[in-house]
Structure formats: structure tokens, C-alpha cells
Amino acid sequence: MAEMALLRAVIYGRVQGVYFRDFTLRHATALGLTGYVRNLPGGSAVEVEAEGEKAKLSRLLEHLQTGPRGAQVDRVESEWSEPGGAYTDFSVRH
């Protein structure tokens, strides 16, 4: 059985106004992950919390380190923990 995990990541740089949330939603949904993505106040960071198979979360993290065309990712801070099963799908929070 695949190892399950929770990934929390904050992506810094030019990541708002460049379809970063939609980009994240599409990749997370395609990978079968649950959780959310949202812009953080201040205009220069996006927060992602995702649950699922650790290997698929690692693939999502790779996508987040690049971002969509037009984005400039300066750094990604991530932490791993045990999944809580709090999500039924992946969504964009406003």
C-alpha cells in the first residue's frame, strides 16, 4: 500500500496574477490529491496544503517549484506530516 502524507507548502515569488492557483488545481486534481491552494496576503506567496500518496505529492511539489509560464518561483518552503483526511477534493480558496 502506498504511503500517505500531508504536504504543506508556501511558494514565494511572482506567483499571484499568473494563474498559479489554477495551475496547482489542475496538477493536484490530475494526481488525485485533495486539499487546497490559496493566495496569501501581501501579493507574493501562495499556500498549498495537499493530501494523498507521498509519491504523487512529491510530483506536485516538483510542479510547484517551477510554476506556470509567467510565474517566477523564488523559493518553496515545504513540510511533511501525517494526513488528517480533512479534504474530499482539491479546491481554490479565496
Summary of the structure (lengths in Angstrom):
residues: 94
radius of gyration: 12.2
end to end distance: 34.4
largest distance: 40.6
contacts: 285
relative contact order: 0.35
helix: 26%
strand: 43%
